């Protein structure tokens, strides 16, 4: 493998009513969660409007809406008691084509790899299509925005820094991660506008960054996206770019540039699901708009590799990570 580098407030919830989760117990659960052990406990009410946290296998879960998908899991690094008081946060969005097949546990390998590198991880769930829970435009995007903004309240409970957040997404999650990084530029009243938490940077791994191009099946000048991707985007947006132009303008990451924060775009050169050409165009436009954007075009990296942090694609991302987070004005390596 070779790599070429080119340039809404949450509703109050009562998850359970068992004994409060002390800081000591949380630290033990976080460390055990990093080892993949099954856990079960109930959390305490947080400050203000913060919903109750519930200790689960993957850390502590917070709900931000009534749907089972409207939840995010916070996982802190092992040995958190010996780290700084405020950790940088990776807000991670799973893939799955915005359909019922994608879930938070799918990226557990990635979650663990980030925590082992000293980052807190906010593993975000969101409503998807085909479940009868209201997925699609605008709800899926509003879920992503609400989950990221919830970090402001969660930071009042745990040692994380809501001003040191980077969004990271895989495949369909790459769309949401990059879109969240550009929310400050949304017009007032648009879904996701007026962010409470503004990310310092964003990483897309095989993300769909040009929704209109993918929905239209390409433009004939390069390898086209597969029909399954075109259909998924049209279903997500509730119509084609011709019939819903404003939706695409508000939702498509390439149309929200500039973000005014750095981005890292990792892409398999021969990916047959997320086509490399759209990632290249995103990076070129971001740079032209004045954003700092690094493109990693990777050989021998398939679309399905991004759920496994031990693959060559993630090797390249983790190699680039220290310089990237430094460009985001974050510590190049979290303090131990």
Buried (B, 14 or more C-beta within 10 A) or exposed (E): EEBEEBEBEBEEBEBBEEEEBEEEBBBBBBBBBBEEEEBEBBBBBBEEEBBBBBBBBBBBBBBBBEBEBBBBBBBBBBEBEEBBEBBBBBBBBBBBBBBBEBBBBBBBBBBBBBBEBBBBBBBBBBBBBEEEBBBBBBBBBBBBBBBBBBBBBBBEBBBBBBBBBBBBBBBBBBBBBBBBBBBBEBEEEBBBBEBBBBBBBBBBBBBBBBBBBBBBBBEEEEEBBBEEBBEBBBBBBEBBBEEBEEBBBBBBBBBBBBBBBBBBBBBBBBBEBBBBBBBBBBBBBBBEEEBBBBBBBBEEBBBBBBBBBEBBBBBBBEEBBBEBBEBBEBBEEBEE
